[in-house]
Each structure stands twice: as structure tokens, then as C-alpha cells.
Amino acid sequence: DIVMTQSPLFLPVTPGEPASISCKSSQSLLHSDGYNYLEWYLQKPGKSPQLLIYLGSNRPSGVPDRFSVIGSGTDFTLNISRVAAEDVGVYYCMQAHQTPLTFGGGTTVEIK
Amino acid sequence: QVRLQESGPGLVKPSETLSLTCSVSGGSINSDYWSWIRQSPGKGLEWIGYIYYTGGTNYNPSLKSRVSMSVDTSKNQISLRLNSVTAADTAVYYCARQGYSYFDDWGPGTLVTVSS
């Protein structure tokens, strides 16, 4: 299985300030089609996870452009350019390069 | 955007079978892959497996010996069965649509507790 490792575990943030979450995979997620099969989800308190980023760095419609991802292969970083109050929750990265699909342990983002 | 709703018993006894249904509305089940994912209390997410509308499946090897999924296209539903459950199977169970590589629609989840 591909192991996904996130850091930090807990991230206190100040609204308006930037924030970053790291995700590392035990194997490369770069497919021969040029895409990294790496997705990000945000689980807001009491809610189901919601898709934030797909295929490495793509944002679904409705996701603010303050969210971006850099990286390829095994190392990825989710950046939030200016944290908003509604960004609190648990962030998960997930690899879809091979089954079984596996998730990172999650990073809890809270407002300071 | 389809809507998904999980349903089933909230309490299952140890060694018995957990059975859940996911009802899909606002779209047809006759496309895409449909996954089950669970989240143990206070823990992270675990992919259980997926089923294609034609019935093809792919299960997580960690659960493969105990899990089965089925699809009922006439009812727009998918089902999950997990047998020989233990307390370790206590979790919130989600169904989700897998449009390509990612889950773009999720149900609200249903809590299943394994206890005598």
C-alpha cells in the first residue's frame, strides 16, 4: 500500500495569513499521463469531506483560488494564501495512483 | 451534482453482518464508480472499496475477505455488506461518487456502532 504522511498534525492559523500543509507519499504519484494522482479534501466540523484539489493541482468549481498545490512525485504542499475563518477543519491528502486508495492522517486547521 | 444518502442499522452485534444502502438521487447510477469509505471515531479515513454500475468491484485487501458490494440500477442504489464485524468496525460509513480519480460527491455518512 502507498503510505501518505501529512504534517503538521495540528496547525493554528491567523486569518489573513498564509498556511501550508505537507503531504508525502511512499511511492511516486506521477502517472504516465502526466498527472499526479493526488487529491485533497477538507472535512469541516460535523460534515462529510469535500473535494478541494484533484489530479495534483486542479481546483473544482467553487473552490477559492487561495488554495493551491505545489509539488510532484512524492512531495506535495497545499498552500492557503490568506486563511479565512471558513477554512477551519481537517485537511486530508489522498492518493489515487493505485488501489487500495489511501489517505493521509489529516491536518487539523484551527484559528488562533 | 448528485445527492447520496446512506441508510441502515446504527447498531450491529459483534460477529454479525453490517448492511448499508446508499441511495443516489439527482442523477443516474449508470456511470462512474461508487465507493464506500469509513471513518473510525476520532480517526482518519479508510477506503473500503468501489463498485462500478456494471457490478465490477475493487475492494481494499485489508477488508476483502469480509466485504461485498452490490448495485441495483433499477432503484439507483448501491449496497455494502461487511460480515463478522468487531468493535474495530465501529465507524461513520460514507458512500461517495468517484468521477475519475477523486470523490466529488459524498453522502452525509451514517454511524454504525458494533456492540452487544
Chai-1 contact restraints between the chains, C-beta under 6 A:
chainA,res_idxA,chainB,res_idxB,connection_type,confidence,min_distance_angstrom,max_distance_angstrom,comment,restraint_id
A,Y37,B,S101,contact,1.0,0.0,6.0,A-B,restraint_1
A,E39,B,Y102,contact,1.0,0.0,6.0,A-B,restraint_2
A,S48,B,W106,contact,1.0,0.0,6.0,A-B,restraint_3
A,S48,B,P108,contact,1.0,0.0,6.0,A-B,restraint_4
A,S48,B,G109,contact,1.0,0.0,6.0,A-B,restraint_5
A,L51,B,Y102,contact,1.0,0.0,6.0,A-B,restraint_6
A,L51,B,D104,contact,1.0,0.0,6.0,A-B,restraint_7
A,Y54,B,Y102,contact,1.0,0.0,6.0,A-B,restraint_8
A,Y92,B,L45,contact,1.0,0.0,6.0,A-B,restraint_9
A,A96,B,S101,contact,1.0,0.0,6.0,A-B,restraint_10
A,T99,B,N58,contact,1.0,0.0,6.0,A-B,restraint_11
A,P100,B,W47,contact,1.0,0.0,6.0,A-B,restraint_12
A,P100,B,N60,contact,1.0,0.0,6.0,A-B,restraint_13
A,L101,B,W47,contact,1.0,0.0,6.0,A-B,restraint_14
A,F103,B,G44,contact,1.0,0.0,6.0,A-B,restraint_15
A,F103,B,L45,contact,1.0,0.0,6.0,A-B,restraint_16
A,G105,B,G44,contact,1.0,0.0,6.0,A-B,restraint_17
A,G106,B,G44,contact,1.0,0.0,6.0,A-B,restraint_18
